[in-house]
Amino acid sequence: MTLFTECQGPDEETRVRVAYCSMVGGRCPACKEDLELEQKIRQLQKRRQELRTKMNANHDPFILKLPLEVASHIFLLSMGARDTSDVSRHGDILPTPFLLGAVCRGWRQLARSTPRLWSKLGFSFFDPTDSTLTTMEALPLLVADWLERSGGLPLTLQVSYQGDCETPPERSVSIINSLNKHSGRWYKVRFALPPNYLERLCGSSPPNLLREFSISDPDEGTEANTPLTFKMSARPSPTNFSIDGFLLDDVDIFWDNLVDLNLCRTTLDGVLKVLRAAPLLEMCSLSNISPPIDDFPIPETIIRLQYLHTLEVAWIEEIEVFCEFMNSLELPSLELWSVEFHGSVLEVDIMVSFLNRSGCSLEALSIWQEGASAIEDFERLLQAAPYLQHLQVRSPRYDSSAIPVMDYILECLSTSPPHRTMQPDHSAGFLSDLQSLKLDGQQLNAWACIPLIFRLPHRKRLKLDIGLNTITISDEISTKLVQLVDQGIELSIFGPSHRDYIQTFKDEQQKDNRSL
């Protein structure tokens, strides 16, 4: 006698009966009745499913009664930021397309026939040695099915890696093959994967739609010396490119159409190589750039980027790298320049030389410096950018032996002559075009200068934001600051824990007046 199990219905009830009956003359009465009951159960289940479909249609006041285009758009509006992140790490929370499909048959058909619901996918490769991550077993089928349901739409992909095993197992290779199969539809792609994974993402068709491309090493603790050979079957030509933690030497990409570049934890030689090959670049952000690993002769030819208007440079610990980088550039259209110096003072000579060489009309300058720069150096820097409209200075250290830069700026603003248009010779005063000023640091002394600044007609529209760790202001000056705010002046002063000093002082004044 052979026994078998059969799963019946959504409640997965398990039944066990014999595969055949050995009684003479056919099945025994019990077997016959059992088969008849099974047939009736199937009929009842089918009927119940049909009734539930009708019930959902009767009780659904909108979705199933609207035109398909409208209903599909409502589904799209229900998508949130979670749906573009990691579908494999949501735990008990299903992605929105799955939740919509679980409501009823009609919703499921509508969700599956709406490709835009499936055009964004994020997931993580798991460490195959972690037996608790059973999701990895179903992930290849989930990814393949998801990509197929997206139809022919451009794909937004966010793929990361969780674990320590950098050699892709068979299941991971299957997922990579699915991604390669649809490489012709890659549009916005973020890969945070080890080199052995990235090198397999070669694509099976030209990535002609690829616009935003980001690759990064998931190990954030590594230095900028991880070699990477990235070469697709056809060279991509993104407009936005970002790399973090890898060398650029063997990254095979057309840089001709690049507009936005973000480079982190890589080396100077690779940076200059990309900049020289990206004539259309408009925005560039650099962070944690290291010296070349091998001897690299810095080219004497200046790199002129005609269209670059935004440059951000941060966390470059070796000042020689900053100097070599800035000495290699000429940016005639530069409008916004952000520089962060950690553990060193401003390299004013290099910065002034760069501004003079570029001949740009810099409009916004943001400076973070831990060291205390000489006032004369800072003055030379501001003189090289006379058309500044927005200035931000962050100086977390306070040097009591010298005039702080923030005090110097406020003193100059309070004593500067009127705007150049009001001068007979049209000579410029100190930052006469300034529209916003943001100061962050330890403390400030020149509080009395602030009321004087806003007495000048061309300073009435200046927006002044001050953030300090220590605030000490006399009641007399505080009262004048409150009056400025009441007059409509855009002035804000925040202390520790982002406490609004002016509002706090105003509340205390009102409280004292009520107690009198």
C-alpha positions as a printed Julia matrix, in Angstrom:
516×3 Matrix{Float64}:
   0.0     0.0     0.0
   1.4     3.39   -1.03
   0.51    6.55    0.9
   0.73   10.1    -0.45
  -0.07   13.61    0.8
  -2.08   16.21   -1.02
  -2.4    19.88   -0.11
  -5.93   21.2    -0.41
  -7.02   24.82   -0.41
  -5.52   27.98    0.96
  -5.38   26.67    4.52
  -2.98   23.96    3.32
  -4.82   21.12    5.08
  -2.92   17.85    4.54
  -4.86   14.68    3.71
  -3.42   11.18    3.61
  -5.09    8.27    1.8
  -4.08    5.19   -0.15
  -3.01    5.54   -3.77
  -5.22    2.65   -4.81
  -7.71    0.31   -3.22
  -6.99   -3.43   -3.27
 -10.53   -4.63   -2.62
 -12.06   -7.01   -5.17
 -14.63   -5.35   -7.39
 -13.28   -1.81   -7.09
 -12.72    0.74   -4.38
 -14.06    0.27   -0.92
 -17.0     2.48    0.2
 -14.7     4.63    2.32
 -12.41    5.36   -0.64
 -15.37    6.15   -2.87
 -16.84    8.55   -0.34
 -13.46   10.18    0.18
 -13.05   10.8    -3.56
 -16.56   12.2    -3.79
 -15.88   14.55   -0.89
 -12.64   15.72   -2.49
 -14.48   16.5    -5.72
 -17.16   18.42   -3.83
 -14.5    20.33   -1.88
 -12.83   21.41   -5.12
 -16.16   22.49   -6.55
 -16.98   24.43   -3.39
 -13.58   26.08   -3.34
 -13.96   27.1    -6.98
 -17.41   28.45   -6.28
 -16.18   30.31   -3.21
 -13.39   31.89   -5.24
 -15.9    33.06   -7.82
 -18.12   34.48   -5.08
 -15.19   36.32   -3.49
 -14.35   37.83   -6.86
 -17.92   39.09   -7.17
 -17.89   40.31   -3.56
 -14.7    42.29   -4.16
 -16.22   43.78   -7.32
 -19.39   44.72   -5.43
 -17.61   46.12   -2.36
 -14.77   47.93   -4.19
 -16.24   51.42   -4.69
 -13.56   52.74   -7.04
 -10.63   50.77   -8.42
 -12.39   48.07  -10.42
 -14.99   50.54  -11.69
 -12.52   53.12  -13.0
 -10.9    53.1   -16.45
  -7.74   50.99  -16.42
  -5.49   54.01  -17.05
  -6.91   55.86  -14.03
  -6.8    52.8   -11.75
  -3.19   52.09  -12.77
  -2.24   55.69  -11.99
  -3.76   55.39   -8.52
  -1.65   52.29   -7.95
   1.45   54.24   -9.0
   0.62   57.01   -6.54
   0.6    54.44   -3.72
   4.27   53.65   -4.31
   6.61   55.03   -1.65
  10.34   55.41   -1.06
  10.39   51.92    0.46
   9.52   50.46   -2.92
  12.73   51.75   -4.47
  14.9    50.33   -1.68
  15.57   46.72   -0.74
  12.67   44.33   -1.41
  14.68   41.45    0.08
  15.06   43.15    3.49
  11.5    44.2     4.25
  10.84   41.33    6.62
   7.08   40.81    6.97
   6.27   43.91    4.9
   5.75   43.1     1.23
   6.59   45.57   -1.54
   3.6    47.63   -2.62
   3.05   45.77   -5.94
   2.72   42.5    -3.99
   0.4    44.08   -1.42
  -1.84   45.42   -4.16
  -1.93   42.03   -5.86
  -2.89   40.28   -2.62
  -6.18   42.16   -2.27
  -8.16   40.31   -4.92
  -7.94   38.78   -8.36
  -8.96   42.03  -10.07
  -6.3    44.06   -8.28
  -3.74   41.34   -8.96
  -4.48   41.4   -12.68
  -4.34   45.19  -12.71
  -1.03   45.27  -10.81
   0.55   42.69  -13.09
  -0.59   44.6   -16.18
   0.91   47.9   -14.94
   4.61   47.72  -15.94
   5.51   50.99  -14.19
   4.85   49.32  -10.82
   7.74   46.97  -11.61
  10.17   49.41  -13.22
  11.99   50.1    -9.92
  13.75   47.31   -8.07
  16.07   47.21   -5.08
  17.48   44.11   -3.39
  20.54   42.74   -1.59
  22.68   39.72   -2.27
  22.98   37.76    0.96
  25.92   35.87    2.41
  25.27   32.24    1.32
  26.79   30.95    4.57
  23.97   32.53    6.58
  21.37   29.78    6.77
  18.77   32.09    8.33
  18.47   34.15    5.17
  16.06   31.86    3.36
  14.94   34.74    1.16
  18.02   34.19   -0.96
  16.54   30.91   -2.2
  13.52   32.68   -3.69
  15.38   35.82   -4.79
  16.45   34.61   -8.28
  12.86   33.84   -9.26
  11.58   37.06   -7.66
  14.1    39.22   -9.57
  13.51   37.46  -12.89
   9.73   37.71  -12.53
   9.89   41.34  -11.41
  12.03   42.35  -14.4
   9.76   40.56  -16.85
   6.68   42.34  -15.48
   8.34   45.72  -16.08
   7.81   45.2   -19.8
  10.07   47.36  -21.93
  10.26   50.34  -19.54
  13.53   51.94  -18.37
  14.74   50.32  -15.15
  15.79   51.92  -11.87
  17.95   49.43   -9.96
  19.49   49.58   -6.49
  21.52   46.45   -5.76
  23.7    45.96   -2.67
  25.57   43.19   -0.87
  25.27   41.93    2.71
  27.96   39.55    3.94
  31.62   38.61    3.69
  31.7    36.04    0.87
  32.78   37.95   -2.23
  32.66   35.05   -4.7
  29.14   34.86   -6.19
  27.41   31.51   -5.54
  25.23   29.87   -8.18
  22.06   31.65   -7.07
  23.79   35.02   -7.24
  25.12   34.26  -10.71
  21.55   33.5   -11.81
  20.42   36.91  -10.54
  23.34   38.65  -12.26
  22.39   36.92  -15.53
  18.84   38.24  -15.16
  20.16   41.78  -14.68
  22.47   41.41  -17.68
  19.56   40.2   -19.79
  17.83   43.56  -19.3
  20.93   45.81  -19.5
  19.47   47.57  -22.54
  16.83   49.05  -20.22
  19.12   50.18  -17.38
  18.29   53.83  -16.69
  19.21   54.72  -13.1
  21.52   52.14  -11.54
  23.23   51.96   -8.14
  25.49   48.95   -7.54
  27.07   48.65   -4.05
  28.84   45.36   -4.69
  32.25   43.68   -4.31
  34.53   43.63   -7.39
  33.76   39.98   -8.24
  30.08   40.87   -8.55
  30.58   44.12  -10.47
  32.91   42.51  -12.99
  30.18   40.02  -13.95
  27.66   42.78  -14.67
  28.78   43.1   -18.26
  25.35   43.29  -19.87
  24.02   41.39  -22.88
  22.8    44.41  -24.85
  24.07   48.01  -25.17
  23.02   50.15  -22.18
  21.83   52.99  -24.4
  19.29   54.24  -21.84
  21.74   54.46  -18.93
  21.77   57.99  -17.51
  22.65   57.71  -13.81
  25.28   55.14  -12.88
  26.77   54.59   -9.42
  29.2    51.88   -8.3
  30.62   51.58   -4.79
  32.46   49.17   -2.55
  30.1    47.95    0.21
  33.06   47.82    2.61
  33.14   51.43    3.76
  36.28   50.81    5.8
  38.52   50.16    2.82
  41.0    52.65    1.44
  40.95   53.96   -2.1
  43.14   51.2    -3.52
  40.63   48.51   -4.56
  41.26   47.59   -8.21
  38.21   47.11  -10.39
  37.91   45.95  -13.97
  34.49   47.08  -15.14
  33.79   46.51  -18.81
  30.35   46.01  -20.36
  29.67   44.47  -23.75
  29.12   48.03  -24.98
  30.58   51.08  -23.26
  27.94   53.01  -21.3
  27.77   56.77  -21.64
  25.97   58.11  -18.54
  25.27   61.74  -17.79
  25.64   61.19  -14.03
  28.38   58.98  -12.61
  29.43   58.16   -9.06
  32.15   55.88   -7.75
  33.17   55.16   -4.16
  36.1    53.03   -3.03
  37.47   51.89   -6.4
  40.28   52.96   -8.68
  39.22   54.49  -11.98
  42.02   53.03  -14.1
  40.04   50.12  -15.57
  36.51   51.51  -15.5
  35.52   51.43  -19.18
  33.03   54.26  -19.65
  32.51   57.01  -22.22
  32.93   60.28  -20.32
  31.92   62.51  -23.24
  28.31   63.04  -22.07
  29.08   63.33  -18.37
  27.31   66.24  -16.65
  27.41   65.32  -12.94
  30.41   63.56  -11.37
  30.75   62.3    -7.78
  34.05   60.66   -6.78
  34.85   59.33   -3.32
  37.72   57.22   -1.93
  39.69   57.12   -5.16
  43.01   58.55   -6.34
  44.02   61.85   -7.88
  45.36   60.39  -11.13
  42.0    58.77  -11.89
  40.17   62.01  -11.06
  42.26   64.05  -13.49
  41.9    61.35  -16.16
  38.1    61.57  -15.99
  37.97   65.37  -15.86
  40.15   65.65  -18.93
  37.76   63.37  -20.86
  34.52   65.08  -19.71
  34.17   68.38  -21.61
  30.45   68.79  -20.81
  30.81   68.45  -17.04
  28.65   70.87  -15.04
  28.85   69.58  -11.44
  31.7    67.83   -9.66
  31.96   66.56   -6.08
  35.16   65.07   -4.66
  35.71   63.46   -1.27
  38.56   61.5     0.31
  40.81   61.77   -2.72
  44.22   60.14   -2.16
  47.58   60.56   -3.87
  48.31   58.26   -6.82
  49.44   54.76   -5.81
  52.28   54.81   -8.34
  54.37   57.72   -9.53
  52.06   59.83  -11.61
  53.37   62.94  -13.36
  50.81   65.7   -13.05
  50.14   67.01  -16.59
  51.28   70.56  -17.12
  48.36   71.29  -19.44
  45.53   72.98  -17.58
  42.16   71.2   -17.68
  39.63   73.79  -18.83
  36.01   72.84  -18.16
  33.87   75.43  -19.85
  30.51   74.43  -18.35
  31.37   73.38  -14.8
  29.46   75.64  -12.41
  29.51   73.66   -9.13
  32.61   72.24   -7.43
  32.65   70.56   -4.01
  35.92   69.4    -2.46
  35.89   67.71    0.95
  37.92   65.52    3.29
  41.23   65.73    1.42
  43.65   65.1     4.25
  46.87   65.52    2.26
  47.08   69.17    1.31
  49.42   68.36   -1.59
  46.57   66.54   -3.3
  44.33   69.6    -2.99
  47.03   71.89   -4.34
  47.82   69.66   -7.32
  44.14   69.3    -8.1
  43.33   73.02   -8.0
  46.49   73.91   -9.94
  45.29   71.63  -12.75
  41.93   73.35  -13.23
  40.48   76.35  -14.99
  36.72   76.82  -14.5
  35.48   80.03  -16.16
  31.79   79.32  -15.4
  32.2    78.38  -11.73
  29.35   79.74   -9.59
  29.39   77.6    -6.44
  32.56   76.42   -4.69
  32.54   74.38   -1.48
  35.8    73.53    0.29
  36.28   71.55    3.51
  39.66   71.58    5.22
  40.09   69.22    8.15
  43.15   69.64   10.32
  44.7    72.4     8.21
  44.28   76.06    7.36
  43.13   77.46    4.03
  45.57   77.22    1.16
  44.75   80.79    0.2
  47.54   81.25   -2.36
  46.35   78.21   -4.31
  42.69   79.24   -4.06
  43.3    82.85   -5.13
  45.49   81.7    -8.01
  42.74   79.34   -9.16
  40.07   82.08   -9.04
  42.25   84.57  -10.91
  43.17   81.98  -13.55
  39.54   80.96  -14.05
  38.24   84.51  -14.28
  34.88   83.35  -12.96
  32.18   85.39  -11.26
  31.84   83.19   -8.19
  28.42   83.61   -6.59
  28.49   81.12   -3.68
  31.4    80.1    -1.45
  31.26   77.59    1.41
  34.32   77.05    3.6
  34.87   74.61    6.44
  38.19   75.04    8.2
  39.4    73.52   11.45
  42.56   75.59   11.6
  42.59   79.33   12.23
  43.48   81.27    9.08
  45.1    84.68    9.21
  42.67   87.51    8.63
  44.91   88.87    5.87
  44.68   85.56    3.99
  40.92   85.37    4.32
  40.64   88.97    3.16
  42.66   88.17    0.03
  40.37   85.23   -0.71
  37.21   87.33   -0.48
  38.78   90.07   -2.61
  39.29   87.46   -5.35
  35.51   86.82   -5.32
  33.98   90.31   -5.23
  30.61   89.22   -6.67
  29.74   86.74   -3.94
  26.02   86.5    -3.21
  26.12   83.62   -0.73
  28.84   82.95    1.84
  29.02   80.17    4.4
  31.88   79.86    6.91
  32.17   76.98    9.36
  34.99   77.17   11.85
  34.58   74.63   14.69
  37.74   75.76   16.51
  38.13   79.05   18.34
  41.47   80.83   18.63
  41.38   83.53   21.31
  44.81   84.82   20.27
  43.56   86.11   16.92
  40.52   87.86   15.53
  38.1    85.11   14.51
  37.16   85.09   10.85
  33.46   85.35   11.69
  34.02   88.51   13.76
  36.09   89.95   10.93
  33.29   89.4     8.4
  30.64   91.08   10.57
  32.93   94.05   11.33
  33.66   94.59    7.64
  29.98   94.35    6.71
  29.04   96.92    9.36
  31.57   99.49    8.13
  31.5    98.89    4.37
  30.35  101.72    2.05
  27.02  101.57    0.21
  26.42   99.39   -2.83
  28.55  100.08   -5.9
  25.54  101.49   -7.75
  25.33  104.25   -5.1
  29.0   105.17   -5.37
  30.12  107.99   -7.71
  32.98  105.89   -9.04
  30.98  102.61   -8.85
  33.65  101.15   -6.58
  32.66   98.01   -4.73
  32.39   97.84   -0.98
  32.96   94.71    1.08
  30.81   91.95   -0.46
  28.28   94.52   -1.64
  26.24   91.88   -3.55
  25.92   89.55   -0.57
  22.41   88.1    -0.16
  22.94   85.41    2.47
  25.57   84.78    5.13
  25.78   81.67    7.28
  28.26   81.41   10.15
  28.86   78.27   12.23
  31.44   77.96   15.0
  32.27   77.96   18.67
  31.54   81.55   19.65
  31.2    85.11   18.38
  32.15   88.49   19.82
  31.04   91.06   17.24
  27.34   91.03   18.17
  27.17   94.83   18.25
  27.99   94.9    14.53
  24.77   93.16   13.51
  22.37   96.13   14.17
  24.85   98.38   12.32
  24.85   96.08    9.29
  21.09   96.33    8.81
  21.1   100.11    9.05
  22.65  100.18    5.58
  19.96  100.22    2.84
  21.65   97.62    0.65
  21.85   95.18    3.59
  18.12   95.17    4.42
  17.55   92.02    2.38
  20.57   90.17    3.71
  19.7    86.8     5.26
  21.95   86.13    8.27
  22.08   82.71    9.96
  24.38   82.09   12.93
  24.91   78.77   14.7
  27.19   78.6    17.75
  28.1    76.29   20.59
  28.36   79.21   23.02
  26.25   82.37   22.91
  26.93   85.37   25.15
  25.02   88.54   24.24
  24.14   91.51   26.43
  20.47   92.29   27.03
  20.85   95.6    25.23
  22.13   93.98   22.03
  19.64   91.13   22.35
  16.78   93.64   22.48
  18.05   95.27   19.28
  18.26   91.87   17.59
  14.67   91.11   18.54
  13.61   94.46   17.09
  15.35   93.62   13.82
  13.42   90.36   13.54
  10.15   92.17   14.34
  10.94   94.58   11.47
  11.12   91.68    9.04
  14.9    91.23    8.92
  15.86   87.6     8.15
  18.05   86.98   11.17
  18.34   83.69   13.05
  20.69   82.69   15.87
  20.79   79.13   17.1
  22.68   77.75   20.06
  23.31   74.22   21.31
  20.57   71.69   20.46
  19.46   74.09   17.71
  17.8    76.36   20.26
  16.42   79.59   18.77
  18.16   82.29   20.84
  16.09   85.27   19.64
  12.76   83.56   20.24
  13.92   82.34   23.65
  15.04   85.84   24.68
  11.76   87.29   23.4
   9.72   84.78   25.41
  11.71   85.52   28.55
  11.13   89.26   28.09
   7.4    88.78   27.77
   7.4    86.56   30.83
   9.27   89.21   32.87
   6.88   91.93   31.72
   3.85   89.91   32.81
   5.37   89.34   36.24
   5.84   93.1    36.85
